[in-house]
Every structure is written in structure tokens, then in C-alpha cells.
Amino acid sequence: MGENLEKTVFVYAETIRPGELVLVEYTSKEPVCLLLYEVLKYARHNGIPYVIVDVLDGLHVVRAQFRFAGLDTSPINGAQVIKIGGRLDTGRVLGKIDEVAELPILKRRFMELLESIGEEMGREPLIRIVIGATELLQQLESDPMRCEEFFASIIRPMVGNPRSRGLVFINRKRVEGPCIKEVEEISTRVLRTRIEDGRFVVEVVKSIYFDGYGTEVVFEPGTMGGGQNDGE
């Protein structure tokens, strides 16, 4: 099932170092769940621990997309999850943070949960995957001071953290103001998705390695899907 695609994704993922923050910019027209699926497959294949940060029930929607696409949902069902806001538990929820509007509480609880998960998983740097960040940034866009507080207290300190690699998915058509520009500035790499000639293309538009610019991963029709689904 797409061995060349899997090899390409796996090889590129190996170049991402602990402490990096990778931003994936997508639009609603693109099946970005396919990229997430390959990332989760990479982590499981190589025994790399990962935690999913589920913001405002975004993970519930992604799991449904997996199921409809015929993809195995077990990488989500078995994932350790930090839940921020929302009502629908997806995966193995280890902790919930309901005070989304209270940034000091959000920061304290998030760091505590991340630290406890890191201790449980050992010294191996984990992959921190954020799903649903679009909705949170939309709430912050109207308040520049809170937006800056959010980045200063939570996002920037995570860059350079040797205990994890970050991956965040943001819909670039729904967040178009200073917030997404700030995420682009902070991120060590920016991947941008598009549909071209019936193919799903992921392009590197920013990288800490100059020769990485313009690198593309192409998802051909028929190379994904049809996997075993656990049926929940």
C-alpha cells in the first residue's frame, strides 16, 4: 500500500530533530488526514512515543475521516491524548483542560500533563501532534494581547525542547491574520498542502535546511485506504 510513499515520508521524518516545530498548513479541500496517518504509522513502525493534543474535539473529526477513508483507526484509539476543551473523548485521554480561556491555567495544566507523559514514556523524545489548533487560534485572533500571551507562555517555550518534536495542523484559509504568521515565524519547518492534477501534494515551503525547500511528498490516488479498521 504505497511503499514508495511510505519510504518518502519515513525518510523525511528522520530528518526532523528533537526540539523542532513543524507546521502543516492545509485547506478544507485537501485530505490532510492522509498525512497524519503516515506520521502515526511512522511513529508506530519505529517505536517512537507520541501524544496527541486534541483541541476542541478536532481528533473526533479526524478519526471519523480515517474510518471513512478505510484507514486503520487504532493509531488514534490507542494514542495518549491531552484534551483541551470540547466534550468528545477520543483516544486514551490522560488529562483534560477545560479552562481554555484562562491562559495561565491552560499553560500550567498543559505543561504538567506533558511532563507526566514524558516521564512515563522514558527518555525517548516523543512526537507532539496538535489537532484542532485552528479553532483555538480563531478565538485568539480578536484579542492581540491574549494571542501574544499564548505564544509567549506556551508555544515559543516548546521550540528547542529536546524532549519532543512538535507537529501542528492549521487550516490556512480559516486563520489568515497575525496568528498564523506568528506560527510560521516560530516553526522550524512549514509544510503546505494542495491538490494538483488529482494528486495530494505536500510541499516544504520553509525549512532549517536550505536544500529542503521545495521538497514534495505526493499522494497518488489508490495508494492509501483499505486498511484494517478496528470497528471501534
CYANA upper distance limits for C-alpha pairs under 8 A (distance plus 0.5 A):
  1 MET  CA    223 THR  CA      6.04
  1 MET  CA    224 MET  CA      6.73
  2 GLY  CA      6 GLU  CA      6.69
  2 GLY  CA    223 THR  CA      5.20
  2 GLY  CA    224 MET  CA      7.16
  3 GLU  CA      7 LYS  CA      6.61
  4 ASN  CA      8 THR  CA      6.66
  5 LEU  CA      9 VAL  CA      6.74
  5 LEU  CA    217 VAL  CA      7.88
  5 LEU  CA    218 VAL  CA      7.77
  5 LEU  CA    219 PHE  CA      7.42
  6 GLU  CA     10 PHE  CA      6.50
  6 GLU  CA     38 GLU  CA      7.45
  7 LYS  CA     11 VAL  CA      6.49
  8 THR  CA     12 TYR  CA      6.73
  8 THR  CA    217 VAL  CA      7.43
  9 VAL  CA     13 ALA  CA      6.54
  9 VAL  CA     38 GLU  CA      7.51
  9 VAL  CA     39 VAL  CA      8.07
  9 VAL  CA     42 TYR  CA      8.32
  9 VAL  CA    217 VAL  CA      7.63
 10 PHE  CA     14 GLU  CA      6.82
 10 PHE  CA     39 VAL  CA      8.50
 10 PHE  CA     42 TYR  CA      6.45
 11 VAL  CA     15 THR  CA      7.59
 12 TYR  CA     16 ILE  CA      7.76
 13 ALA  CA     39 VAL  CA      8.42
 13 ALA  CA     42 TYR  CA      8.38
 16 ILE  CA     20 GLU  CA      7.27
 16 ILE  CA    165 ARG  CA      8.13
 17 ARG  CA    165 ARG  CA      7.36
 18 PRO  CA    125 PRO  CA      7.01
 18 PRO  CA    160 GLY  CA      7.80
 18 PRO  CA    161 ASN  CA      7.44
 18 PRO  CA    162 PRO  CA      5.47
 18 PRO  CA    163 ARG  CA      6.90
 18 PRO  CA    164 SER  CA      5.84
 18 PRO  CA    165 ARG  CA      5.39
 19 GLY  CA    158 MET  CA      7.69
 19 GLY  CA    159 VAL  CA      5.88
 19 GLY  CA    160 GLY  CA      4.34
 19 GLY  CA    161 ASN  CA      4.89
 19 GLY  CA    162 PRO  CA      5.29
 19 GLY  CA    163 ARG  CA      7.40
 19 GLY  CA    164 SER  CA      6.22
 19 GLY  CA    165 ARG  CA      5.74
 19 GLY  CA    166 GLY  CA      7.88
 20 GLU  CA    159 VAL  CA      6.39
 20 GLU  CA    160 GLY  CA      6.63
 20 GLU  CA    161 ASN  CA      8.28
 20 GLU  CA    164 SER  CA      8.32
 20 GLU  CA    165 ARG  CA      5.77
 20 GLU  CA    166 GLY  CA      6.66
 20 GLU  CA    187 SER  CA      7.80
 20 GLU  CA    188 THR  CA      6.28
 20 GLU  CA    189 ARG  CA      8.34
 21 LEU  CA    159 VAL  CA      6.59
 21 LEU  CA    165 ARG  CA      6.68
 21 LEU  CA    166 GLY  CA      5.00
 21 LEU  CA    167 LEU  CA      6.43
 21 LEU  CA    168 VAL  CA      8.21
 21 LEU  CA    186 ILE  CA      8.20
 21 LEU  CA    187 SER  CA      5.43
 21 LEU  CA    188 THR  CA      5.96
 21 LEU  CA    189 ARG  CA      7.22
 22 VAL  CA    165 ARG  CA      8.47
 22 VAL  CA    166 GLY  CA      6.43
 22 VAL  CA    167 LEU  CA      5.27
 22 VAL  CA    168 VAL  CA      6.89
 22 VAL  CA    187 SER  CA      6.20
 22 VAL  CA    188 THR  CA      6.58
 22 VAL  CA    189 ARG  CA      5.37
 22 VAL  CA    190 VAL  CA      6.36
 22 VAL  CA    191 LEU  CA      7.94
 23 LEU  CA    167 LEU  CA      6.45
 23 LEU  CA    168 VAL  CA      5.58
 23 LEU  CA    169 PHE  CA      6.65
 23 LEU  CA    170 ILE  CA      7.91
 23 LEU  CA    183 VAL  CA      7.99
 23 LEU  CA    184 GLU  CA      7.58
 23 LEU  CA    187 SER  CA      6.72
 23 LEU  CA    189 ARG  CA      6.77
 23 LEU  CA    190 VAL  CA      5.26
 23 LEU  CA    191 LEU  CA      6.58
 24 VAL  CA    167 LEU  CA      7.86
 24 VAL  CA    168 VAL  CA      6.59
 24 VAL  CA    169 PHE  CA      5.31
 24 VAL  CA    170 ILE  CA      6.75
 24 VAL  CA    190 VAL  CA      6.47
 24 VAL  CA    191 LEU  CA      5.23
 24 VAL  CA    192 ARG  CA      6.38
 24 VAL  CA    193 THR  CA      8.09
 25 GLU  CA    169 PHE  CA      6.70
 25 GLU  CA    170 ILE  CA      5.71
 25 GLU  CA    171 ASN  CA      6.27
 25 GLU  CA    172 ARG  CA      6.01
 25 GLU  CA    190 VAL  CA      7.78
 25 GLU  CA    191 LEU  CA      6.60
 25 GLU  CA    192 ARG  CA      5.32
 25 GLU  CA    193 THR  CA      6.92
 26 TYR  CA     30 GLU  CA      7.28
 26 TYR  CA     32 VAL  CA      7.33
 26 TYR  CA    169 PHE  CA      7.91
 26 TYR  CA    170 ILE  CA      6.88
 26 TYR  CA    171 ASN  CA      5.45
 26 TYR  CA    172 ARG  CA      6.33
 26 TYR  CA    173 LYS  CA      8.35
 26 TYR  CA    192 ARG  CA      6.58
 26 TYR  CA    193 THR  CA      5.70
 26 TYR  CA    194 ARG  CA      7.80
 27 THR  CA    171 ASN  CA      5.62
 27 THR  CA    172 ARG  CA      6.55
 27 THR  CA    173 LYS  CA      6.47
 27 THR  CA    193 THR  CA      8.07
 27 THR  CA    194 ARG  CA      8.37
 28 SER  CA    171 ASN  CA      7.49
 28 SER  CA    173 LYS  CA      8.47
 30 GLU  CA    193 THR  CA      7.76
 30 GLU  CA    194 ARG  CA      7.05
 30 GLU  CA    195 ILE  CA      7.12
 30 GLU  CA    200 PHE  CA      7.63
 31 PRO  CA     35 LEU  CA      8.45
 31 PRO  CA    200 PHE  CA      7.94
 32 VAL  CA     36 LEU  CA      7.21
 32 VAL  CA    193 THR  CA      8.18
 33 CYS  CA     37 TYR  CA      6.58
 33 CYS  CA     62 VAL  CA      6.98
 33 CYS  CA     65 GLN  CA      7.39
 33 CYS  CA     66 PHE  CA      7.34
 34 LEU  CA     38 GLU  CA      6.93
 34 LEU  CA    224 MET  CA      8.15
 35 LEU  CA     39 VAL  CA      6.83
 36 LEU  CA     40 LEU  CA      6.71
 37 TYR  CA     41 LYS  CA      6.62
 37 TYR  CA     66 PHE  CA      8.40
 37 TYR  CA     71 LEU  CA      8.36
 38 GLU  CA     42 TYR  CA      6.55
 39 VAL  CA     43 ALA  CA      6.82
 40 LEU  CA     44 ARG  CA      6.71
 40 LEU  CA     75 PRO  CA      6.85
 41 LYS  CA     45 HIS  CA      6.42
 41 LYS  CA     75 PRO  CA      8.02
 42 TYR  CA     46 ASN  CA      6.70
 43 ALA  CA     47 GLY  CA      6.42
 43 ALA  CA     48 ILE  CA      5.28
 43 ALA  CA     49 PRO  CA      7.25
 43 ALA  CA     50 TYR  CA      7.60
 43 ALA  CA    127 ILE  CA      8.43
 44 ARG  CA     48 ILE  CA      6.70
 44 ARG  CA     49 PRO  CA      8.16
 44 ARG  CA     75 PRO  CA      8.33
 48 ILE  CA    124 GLU  CA      7.82
 48 ILE  CA    125 PRO  CA      8.20
 48 ILE  CA    126 LEU  CA      6.88
 48 ILE  CA    127 ILE  CA      7.95
 49 PRO  CA    121 MET  CA      7.28
 49 PRO  CA    124 GLU  CA      7.84
 49 PRO  CA    125 PRO  CA      7.92
 49 PRO  CA    126 LEU  CA      5.38
 49 PRO  CA    127 ILE  CA      6.94
 50 TYR  CA     79 ALA  CA      7.81
 50 TYR  CA     80 GLN  CA      7.78
 50 TYR  CA    126 LEU  CA      5.54
 50 TYR  CA    127 ILE  CA      4.96
 50 TYR  CA    128 ARG  CA      6.39
 50 TYR  CA    129 ILE  CA      7.91
 51 VAL  CA     79 ALA  CA      6.93
 51 VAL  CA     80 GLN  CA      5.62
 51 VAL  CA     81 VAL  CA      6.18
 51 VAL  CA     82 ILE  CA      7.88
 51 VAL  CA    126 LEU  CA      7.75
 51 VAL  CA    127 ILE  CA      6.83
 51 VAL  CA    128 ARG  CA      5.68
 51 VAL  CA    129 ILE  CA      6.77
 52 ILE  CA     79 ALA  CA      7.34
 52 ILE  CA     80 GLN  CA      6.87
 52 ILE  CA     81 VAL  CA      5.33
 52 ILE  CA     82 ILE  CA      6.84
 52 ILE  CA    128 ARG  CA      6.52
 52 ILE  CA    129 ILE  CA      5.25
 52 ILE  CA    130 VAL  CA      6.40
 52 ILE  CA    131 ILE  CA      7.68
 53 VAL  CA     81 VAL  CA      6.26
 53 VAL  CA     82 ILE  CA      5.32
 53 VAL  CA     83 LYS  CA      6.45
 53 VAL  CA     84 ILE  CA      7.73
 53 VAL  CA    128 ARG  CA      7.67
 53 VAL  CA    129 ILE  CA      6.45
 53 VAL  CA    130 VAL  CA      5.15
 53 VAL  CA    131 ILE  CA      6.59
 54 ASP  CA     58 GLY  CA      6.50
 54 ASP  CA     59 LEU  CA      6.03
 54 ASP  CA     81 VAL  CA      7.16
 54 ASP  CA     82 ILE  CA      6.59
 54 ASP  CA     83 LYS  CA      5.28
 54 ASP  CA     84 ILE  CA      6.49
 54 ASP  CA    130 VAL  CA      6.85
 54 ASP  CA    131 ILE  CA      5.79
 54 ASP  CA    132 GLY  CA      6.82
 55 VAL  CA     59 LEU  CA      8.07
 55 VAL  CA     83 LYS  CA      6.64
 55 VAL  CA     84 ILE  CA      5.23
 55 VAL  CA     85 GLY  CA      6.60
 55 VAL  CA     86 GLY  CA      7.56
 55 VAL  CA    130 VAL  CA      7.88
 55 VAL  CA    131 ILE  CA      6.52
 55 VAL  CA    132 GLY  CA      5.17
 55 VAL  CA    133 ALA  CA      6.62
 55 VAL  CA    135 GLU  CA      8.24
 55 VAL  CA    136 LEU  CA      7.77
 56 LEU  CA     83 LYS  CA      8.23
 56 LEU  CA     84 ILE  CA      6.60
 56 LEU  CA     85 GLY  CA      5.33
 56 LEU  CA     86 GLY  CA      4.64
 56 LEU  CA     87 ARG  CA      8.06
 56 LEU  CA    132 GLY  CA      6.77
 56 LEU  CA    135 GLU  CA      7.74
 56 LEU  CA    136 LEU  CA      8.26
 57 ASP  CA     61 VAL  CA      7.59
 57 ASP  CA     85 GLY  CA      7.89
 57 ASP  CA     86 GLY  CA      5.59
 57 ASP  CA     87 ARG  CA      7.23
 57 ASP  CA     88 LEU  CA      6.36
 57 ASP  CA     89 ASP  CA      8.12
 57 ASP  CA    132 GLY  CA      7.55
 58 GLY  CA     62 VAL  CA      7.00
 58 GLY  CA    131 ILE  CA      6.14
 58 GLY  CA    132 GLY  CA      4.97
 59 LEU  CA     63 ARG  CA      6.62
 59 LEU  CA     90 THR  CA      7.00
 59 LEU  CA    131 ILE  CA      6.55
 59 LEU  CA    132 GLY  CA      7.64
 60 HIS  CA     64 ALA  CA      6.92
 60 HIS  CA     88 LEU  CA      7.33
 60 HIS  CA     89 ASP  CA      8.03
 60 HIS  CA     90 THR  CA      6.28
 61 VAL  CA     65 GLN  CA      6.86
 62 VAL  CA     66 PHE  CA      6.76
 63 ARG  CA     67 ARG  CA      6.81
 63 ARG  CA     73 THR  CA      6.82
 63 ARG  CA     76 ILE  CA      7.34
 64 ALA  CA     68 PHE  CA      6.71
 65 GLN  CA     69 ALA  CA      6.56
 66 PHE  CA     70 GLY  CA      6.79
 66 PHE  CA     71 LEU  CA      5.43
 66 PHE  CA     72 ASP  CA      7.31
 66 PHE  CA     73 THR  CA      6.64
 67 ARG  CA     71 LEU  CA      6.17
 67 ARG  CA     72 ASP  CA      7.54
 67 ARG  CA     73 THR  CA      6.98
 67 ARG  CA    229 ASN  CA      7.46
 69 ALA  CA    225 GLY  CA      6.12
 69 ALA  CA    226 GLY  CA      7.96
 70 GLY  CA    225 GLY  CA      5.22
 70 GLY  CA    226 GLY  CA      5.15
 70 GLY  CA    227 GLY  CA      6.21
 70 GLY  CA    228 GLN  CA      7.90
 70 GLY  CA    229 ASN  CA      7.34
 71 LEU  CA    224 MET  CA      8.25
 71 LEU  CA    225 GLY  CA      5.59
 71 LEU  CA    226 GLY  CA      6.62
 71 LEU  CA    227 GLY  CA      5.42
 71 LEU  CA    228 GLN  CA      7.20
 71 LEU  CA    229 ASN  CA      6.76
 72 ASP  CA    227 GLY  CA      5.96
 72 ASP  CA    228 GLN  CA      5.70
 72 ASP  CA    229 ASN  CA      4.89
 72 ASP  CA    230 ASP  CA      7.23
 73 THR  CA     77 ASN  CA      6.70
 73 THR  CA    229 ASN  CA      6.40
 73 THR  CA    230 ASP  CA      7.05
 74 SER  CA     78 GLY  CA      6.23
 74 SER  CA    229 ASN  CA      7.87
 74 SER  CA    230 ASP  CA      6.98
 75 PRO  CA     79 ALA  CA      6.51
 76 ILE  CA     90 THR  CA      8.08
 76 ILE  CA     91 GLY  CA      6.06
 77 ASN  CA     90 THR  CA      7.21
 77 ASN  CA     91 GLY  CA      4.66
 77 ASN  CA     92 ARG  CA      7.20
 78 GLY  CA     91 GLY  CA      6.13
 78 GLY  CA     92 ARG  CA      6.53
 79 ALA  CA     91 GLY  CA      5.86
 79 ALA  CA     92 ARG  CA      6.22
 80 GLN  CA     91 GLY  CA      6.99
 80 GLN  CA     92 ARG  CA      5.44
 80 GLN  CA     93 VAL  CA      6.59
 80 GLN  CA     94 LEU  CA      6.95
 81 VAL  CA     90 THR  CA      8.25
 81 VAL  CA     91 GLY  CA      6.69
 81 VAL  CA     92 ARG  CA      6.14
 81 VAL  CA     93 VAL  CA      5.08
 81 VAL  CA     94 LEU  CA      6.33
 81 VAL  CA     95 GLY  CA      7.79
 82 ILE  CA     93 VAL  CA      6.49
 82 ILE  CA     94 LEU  CA      6.50
 82 ILE  CA     95 GLY  CA      5.83
 82 ILE  CA     96 LYS  CA      6.63
 82 ILE  CA     97 ILE  CA      8.40
 82 ILE  CA    110 PHE  CA      8.31
 82 ILE  CA    113 LEU  CA      7.78
 83 LYS  CA     89 ASP  CA      8.31
 83 LYS  CA     93 VAL  CA      7.14
 83 LYS  CA     94 LEU  CA      8.45
 83 LYS  CA     95 GLY  CA      6.72
 83 LYS  CA     96 LYS  CA      5.17
 83 LYS  CA     97 ILE  CA      6.66
 84 ILE  CA     96 LYS  CA      6.40
 84 ILE  CA     97 ILE  CA      5.29
 84 ILE  CA     98 ASP  CA      6.59
 84 ILE  CA    100 VAL  CA      7.21
 85 GLY  CA     96 LYS  CA      7.81
 85 GLY  CA     97 ILE  CA      6.55
 85 GLY  CA     98 ASP  CA      5.25
 85 GLY  CA     99 GLU  CA      7.66
 85 GLY  CA    100 VAL  CA      6.62
 86 GLY  CA     98 ASP  CA      8.18
 89 ASP  CA     93 VAL  CA      7.16
 94 LEU  CA    113 LEU  CA      8.40
 95 GLY  CA    113 LEU  CA      7.25
 97 ILE  CA    106 LEU  CA      7.07
 97 ILE  CA    109 ARG  CA      7.28
 97 ILE  CA    110 PHE  CA      7.97
 99 GLU  CA    103 LEU  CA      8.23
 99 GLU  CA    105 ILE  CA      7.22
 99 GLU  CA    106 LEU  CA      6.73
100 VAL  CA    106 LEU  CA      6.59
101 ALA  CA    106 LEU  CA      8.39
102 GLU  CA    106 LEU  CA      6.61
103 LEU  CA    107 LYS  CA      6.46
103 LEU  CA    146 ARG  CA      8.50
103 LEU  CA    149 GLU  CA      8.19
103 LEU  CA    150 PHE  CA      7.18
104 PRO  CA    108 ARG  CA      6.72
105 ILE  CA    109 ARG  CA      6.54
106 LEU  CA    110 PHE  CA      6.37
107 LYS  CA    111 MET  CA      6.59
107 LYS  CA    153 SER  CA      7.39
107 LYS  CA    154 ILE  CA      6.46
108 ARG  CA    112 GLU  CA      6.67
109 ARG  CA    113 LEU  CA      6.63
110 PHE  CA    114 LEU  CA      6.57
111 MET  CA    115 GLU  CA      6.48
112 GLU  CA    116 SER  CA      6.73
113 LEU  CA    117 ILE  CA      6.68
114 LEU  CA    118 GLY  CA      6.60
115 GLU  CA    119 GLU  CA      6.72
116 SER  CA    120 GLU  CA      6.74
117 ILE  CA    121 MET  CA      6.69
118 GLY  CA    122 GLY  CA      6.69
118 GLY  CA    123 ARG  CA      7.98
118 GLY  CA    126 LEU  CA      7.90
118 GLY  CA    163 ARG  CA      8.12
119 GLU  CA    123 ARG  CA      7.95
123 ARG  CA    163 ARG  CA      7.99
124 GLU  CA    163 ARG  CA      7.77
125 PRO  CA    162 PRO  CA      7.41
125 PRO  CA    163 ARG  CA      4.92
125 PRO  CA    164 SER  CA      5.23
125 PRO  CA    165 ARG  CA      7.65
126 LEU  CA    163 ARG  CA      6.96
126 LEU  CA    164 SER  CA      5.16
126 LEU  CA    165 ARG  CA      6.84
127 ILE  CA    164 SER  CA      6.05
127 ILE  CA    165 ARG  CA      5.33
127 ILE  CA    166 GLY  CA      6.43
127 ILE  CA    167 LEU  CA      7.86
128 ARG  CA    164 SER  CA      6.96
128 ARG  CA    165 ARG  CA      6.40
128 ARG  CA    166 GLY  CA      5.17
128 ARG  CA    167 LEU  CA      6.56
129 ILE  CA    166 GLY  CA      6.52
129 ILE  CA    167 LEU  CA      5.28
129 ILE  CA    168 VAL  CA      6.35
130 VAL  CA    166 GLY  CA      8.27
130 VAL  CA    167 LEU  CA      6.71
130 VAL  CA    168 VAL  CA      5.17
130 VAL  CA    169 PHE  CA      6.95
131 ILE  CA    168 VAL  CA      7.09
131 ILE  CA    169 PHE  CA      6.50
132 GLY  CA    136 LEU  CA      7.70
132 GLY  CA    169 PHE  CA      7.75
132 GLY  CA    170 ILE  CA      7.94
133 ALA  CA    137 LEU  CA      6.69
133 ALA  CA    168 VAL  CA      7.72
133 ALA  CA    169 PHE  CA      7.23
133 ALA  CA    170 ILE  CA      6.55
134 THR  CA    138 GLN  CA      6.70
134 THR  CA    169 PHE  CA      8.13
134 THR  CA    170 ILE  CA      5.58
134 THR  CA    171 ASN  CA      6.47
134 THR  CA    174 ARG  CA      7.62
134 THR  CA    175 VAL  CA      7.11
135 GLU  CA    139 GLN  CA      7.08
136 LEU  CA    140 LEU  CA      7.05
137 LEU  CA    141 GLU  CA      6.56
137 LEU  CA    147 CYS  CA      8.37
137 LEU  CA    175 VAL  CA      7.49
137 LEU  CA    179 CYS  CA      7.10
137 LEU  CA    180 ILE  CA      8.46
138 GLN  CA    142 SER  CA      8.13
138 GLN  CA    174 ARG  CA      8.10
138 GLN  CA    175 VAL  CA      6.74
139 GLN  CA    143 ASP  CA      8.49
140 LEU  CA    144 PRO  CA      7.59
140 LEU  CA    146 ARG  CA      6.90
140 LEU  CA    147 CYS  CA      5.65
140 LEU  CA    179 CYS  CA      8.33
141 GLU  CA    147 CYS  CA      7.06
141 GLU  CA    177 GLY  CA      7.53
141 GLU  CA    178 PRO  CA      7.92
141 GLU  CA    179 CYS  CA      6.82
143 ASP  CA    147 CYS  CA      6.66
144 PRO  CA    148 GLU  CA      6.66
145 MET  CA    149 GLU  CA      6.70
146 ARG  CA    150 PHE  CA      6.55
147 CYS  CA    151 PHE  CA      6.95
147 CYS  CA    179 CYS  CA      7.60
148 GLU  CA    152 ALA  CA      6.44
149 GLU  CA    153 SER  CA      6.37
150 PHE  CA    154 ILE  CA      6.21
150 PHE  CA    155 ILE  CA      7.38
151 PHE  CA    155 ILE  CA      5.19
151 PHE  CA    156 ARG  CA      6.27
152 ALA  CA    156 ARG  CA      6.18
152 ALA  CA    157 PRO  CA      7.76
153 SER  CA    157 PRO  CA      7.26
154 ILE  CA    158 MET  CA      7.39
155 ILE  CA    159 VAL  CA      7.65
156 ARG  CA    186 ILE  CA      7.38
157 PRO  CA    161 ASN  CA      7.93
159 VAL  CA    186 ILE  CA      8.17
159 VAL  CA    187 SER  CA      8.28
161 ASN  CA    165 ARG  CA      8.35
170 ILE  CA    175 VAL  CA      8.17
171 ASN  CA    175 VAL  CA      7.01
172 ARG  CA    176 GLU  CA      6.66
172 ARG  CA    180 ILE  CA      7.97
175 VAL  CA    179 CYS  CA      7.71
175 VAL  CA    180 ILE  CA      6.69
176 GLU  CA    180 ILE  CA      6.74
176 GLU  CA    181 LYS  CA      8.37
177 GLY  CA    181 LYS  CA      7.38
178 PRO  CA    182 GLU  CA      6.60
179 CYS  CA    183 VAL  CA      6.97
180 ILE  CA    184 GLU  CA      6.68
181 LYS  CA    185 GLU  CA      6.69
182 GLU  CA    186 ILE  CA      6.71
183 VAL  CA    187 SER  CA      6.46
184 GLU  CA    190 VAL  CA      7.18
188 THR  CA    206 LYS  CA      7.83
188 THR  CA    207 SER  CA      6.43
188 THR  CA    208 ILE  CA      6.27
189 ARG  CA    204 VAL  CA      7.84
189 ARG  CA    205 VAL  CA      8.05
189 ARG  CA    206 LYS  CA      5.44
189 ARG  CA    207 SER  CA      4.86
189 ARG  CA    208 ILE  CA      7.04
190 VAL  CA    204 VAL  CA      6.54
190 VAL  CA    205 VAL  CA      6.13
190 VAL  CA    206 LYS  CA      5.33
190 VAL  CA    207 SER  CA      7.19
191 LEU  CA    202 VAL  CA      6.85
191 LEU  CA    203 GLU  CA      5.96
191 LEU  CA    204 VAL  CA      5.07
191 LEU  CA    205 VAL  CA      6.35
191 LEU  CA    206 LYS  CA      7.60
192 ARG  CA    202 VAL  CA      6.19
192 ARG  CA    203 GLU  CA      5.75
192 ARG  CA    204 VAL  CA      6.94
192 ARG  CA    205 VAL  CA      7.15
193 THR  CA    200 PHE  CA      7.73
193 THR  CA    201 VAL  CA      6.09
193 THR  CA    202 VAL  CA      4.96
193 THR  CA    203 GLU  CA      6.71
194 ARG  CA    200 PHE  CA      6.56
194 ARG  CA    201 VAL  CA      5.85
194 ARG  CA    202 VAL  CA      7.16
195 ILE  CA    199 ARG  CA      6.05
195 ILE  CA    200 PHE  CA      5.30
195 ILE  CA    201 VAL  CA      6.52
196 GLU  CA    200 PHE  CA      7.06
196 GLU  CA    201 VAL  CA      7.34
198 GLY  CA    220 GLU  CA      8.38
198 GLY  CA    221 PRO  CA      7.92
199 ARG  CA    218 VAL  CA      7.19
199 ARG  CA    219 PHE  CA      6.37
199 ARG  CA    220 GLU  CA      5.78
199 ARG  CA    221 PRO  CA      6.96
200 PHE  CA    218 VAL  CA      6.36
200 PHE  CA    219 PHE  CA      5.46
200 PHE  CA    220 GLU  CA      7.25
201 VAL  CA    216 GLU  CA      7.13
201 VAL  CA    217 VAL  CA      6.34
201 VAL  CA    218 VAL  CA      5.09
201 VAL  CA    219 PHE  CA      6.73
202 VAL  CA    216 GLU  CA      5.98
202 VAL  CA    217 VAL  CA      5.61
202 VAL  CA    218 VAL  CA      6.89
203 GLU  CA    214 GLY  CA      6.51
203 GLU  CA    215 THR  CA      6.25
203 GLU  CA    216 GLU  CA      4.94
203 GLU  CA    217 VAL  CA      7.09
204 VAL  CA    212 GLY  CA      7.31
204 VAL  CA    213 TYR  CA      5.99
204 VAL  CA    214 GLY  CA      5.76
204 VAL  CA    215 THR  CA      5.83
204 VAL  CA    216 GLU  CA      6.91
205 VAL  CA    213 TYR  CA      6.17
205 VAL  CA    214 GLY  CA      6.60
206 LYS  CA    212 GLY  CA      8.32
206 LYS  CA    213 TYR  CA      6.59
207 SER  CA    212 GLY  CA      6.48
207 SER  CA    213 TYR  CA      6.74
208 ILE  CA    212 GLY  CA      8.37
209 TYR  CA    213 TYR  CA      8.04
219 PHE  CA    223 THR  CA      7.47
219 PHE  CA    224 MET  CA      8.50
